[in-house]
Every structure is written in C-alpha cells, then in structure tokens.
Amino acid sequence: MKLELISFKLCPFVQRAIIILKKQKIDYDITFINPMDPPDWFKAISPTGQVPLLKANDEVIFESSVISEFANDISENDLHPSDAIQKAKNRAWIQFSSTMFDDLFNLVTGDEETYAKAKESLFAKLKKVEAIKDTNTFFNGVDFAMIDAAFAPIFMRLSWINEFTDNALSISEFNNLSAWSGAILAVDEVQDSVSEGIDDVYYSNIEAREGHLSTLLVDE
Ligand SMILES: N[C@@H](CCC(=O)N[C@@H](CS)C(=O)NCC(=O)O)C(=O)O
C-alpha cells in the first residue's frame, strides 16, 4: 500500500500519527503543507482542511486518531491493550488528552487572563491523569502503547515551554506524570517524530504570537 502523510511541521496531531507510523515501522512518504494557506490540491481532497491527512493508495483518511488507529490496524503488533475494557479506557483517556491542545493553544497565544485560565484548565486535567496513572514506565506497563504516543506531543511542548521559561508550566508536582513524560520523551520514535530544530520554531512561534507566554521567555 502506498501511503502519503500530508503534514505540517509544528502540528501536534501530525506528530501523534508519525509516532505510530514509526513505531509500527510502516513506510510512508511525507508532504508538508501550510494548513493556514493550503494548496488547491489539498483543499480538493480534504473534508476538514486540516492536517494530518493520509492518502492510502487513492483513498483519503483524515483525523489523527483515525490515522493512528489505521496504522495500528494494518500492523501485526497491536499497540493497544488486548483487554477490551483496558482498550476502551485507553481510548477514553486519549480523547480526554486531546482537549489539552486547546489549552496549549490558548497558553501560547492568549493574553494574561486567557493564559491563566488555560493553565488552570490544563493543570486540572493533568491532575486527573496523575490520579489514574501508576508508577509503570508507560501507561499500561513496560510497553509503549497508542496512548503514550497520544500524550507525547503534550509532554514535548510542556518541556519546551519549561526550558524556554523559568519552568512556567512545570509538572514536577505530579510525580507519576513527570516520570511518564521522561520515559515517553526518551523513546527514539518520539524524538524522531519532529524535524530537527522544531523547538526553535516553537520558540519563535511563541514570540510571534505576542501573548502572555512571550513575556515569560528567558533568553537562551
Ligand atoms: N481533530 C483534528 C485536528 C487537526 C488540526 O487541528 N490540525 C491543524 C494543524 S495542527 C490544522 O490543520 N489547522 C488548519 C485549520 O484548522 O484550518 C485531528 O486530530 O486530526
């Protein structure tokens, strides 16, 4: 099957799909576009106008969670737990985590009030995840799973922001999440899921947005 992932370098949803494709050792081509100024061919095939979009032969698959599930479905190794209840719980927490991207967007772009509300919202969610996460390396134990890929872009962006500021969004109060974040960010496929220098692009993006977060940046 010929696979082409239509992508945008800074997109956390693209990153989730890339991690699964890499973890499953699936061959694919990657094409970068700017979804804010998409080419006509993309507009013609994308129902939502959003990336990621996966072209599988002549078929179009959209929505990052569906692309990730598809990549898992066509692989021998299942990155979900086999137990139906555990799998459902993993999927539920993946969906729960997706709302954190709205918080991250508001944290990067918002004025002081929006930033404060977004931080409160994000940390209330992290607290809930901390309460159900145990001391296992990954979410389900020693093996990296779909849910670990789903959280990777969140932890990566939090670690960038903490590095760029005086730990403005430190998660050190959450012991289980801190350890889990460290384990996820050390995985090769997670590190390889972003282009080199993307952290600098993220820094520049924070500066360019001129939100409250840009006032917290410390010179590198
Ligand atoms: N629910 C979508 C969200 C994807 C998304 O928001 N992608 C952004 C880039 S990170 C995008 O394409 N934005 C352009 C737009 O919304 O017009 C998914 O999970 O694939």
The ligand as a Tripos MOL2 file, in Angstrom:
@<TRIPOS>MOLECULE
LIG
   20    19     1     0     0
SMALL
NO_CHARGES

@<TRIPOS>ATOM
      1 N1         -9.0760   16.8550   15.0770 N.3       1 LIG1
      2 C1         -8.0100   17.0490   14.1130 C.3       1 LIG1
      3 C2         -7.2790   18.3330   14.4600 C.3       1 LIG1
      4 C3         -6.1630   18.6140   13.4570 C.3       1 LIG1
      5 C4         -5.7330   20.0910   13.4810 C.2       1 LIG1
      6 O1         -6.2570   20.9130   14.2720 O.2       1 LIG1
      7 N2         -4.7790   20.4200   12.6170 N.am      1 LIG1
      8 C5         -4.3750   21.8100   12.4720 C.3       1 LIG1
      9 C6         -2.8490   21.9320   12.4060 C.3       1 LIG1
     10 S1         -2.1050   21.4270   13.9320 S.3       1 LIG1
     11 C7         -4.8930   22.3430   11.1430 C.2       1 LIG1
     12 O2         -4.8410   21.6660   10.1460 O.2       1 LIG1
     13 N3         -5.3970   23.5820   11.1770 N.am      1 LIG1
     14 C8         -5.8900   24.2300    9.9950 C.3       1 LIG1
     15 C9         -7.3500   24.5120   10.0910 C.2       1 LIG1
     16 O3         -7.9940   24.1560   11.0950 O.co2     1 LIG1
     17 O4         -7.8680   25.1220    9.1550 O.co2     1 LIG1
     18 C10        -7.0820   15.8390   14.1230 C.2       1 LIG1
     19 O5         -6.9030   15.2540   15.2050 O.co2     1 LIG1
     20 O6         -6.5430   15.4660   13.0710 O.co2     1 LIG1
@<TRIPOS>BOND
     1     1     2 1
     2     2     3 1
     3     2    18 1
     4     3     4 1
     5     4     5 1
     6     5     6 2
     7     5     7 1
     8     7     8 1
     9     8     9 1
    10     8    11 1
    11     9    10 1
    12    11    12 2
    13    11    13 1
    14    13    14 1
    15    14    15 1
    16    15    16 2
    17    15    17 1
    18    18    19 2
    19    18    20 1
@<TRIPOS>SUBSTRUCTURE
     1 LIG1         1 GROUP 0 **** ****
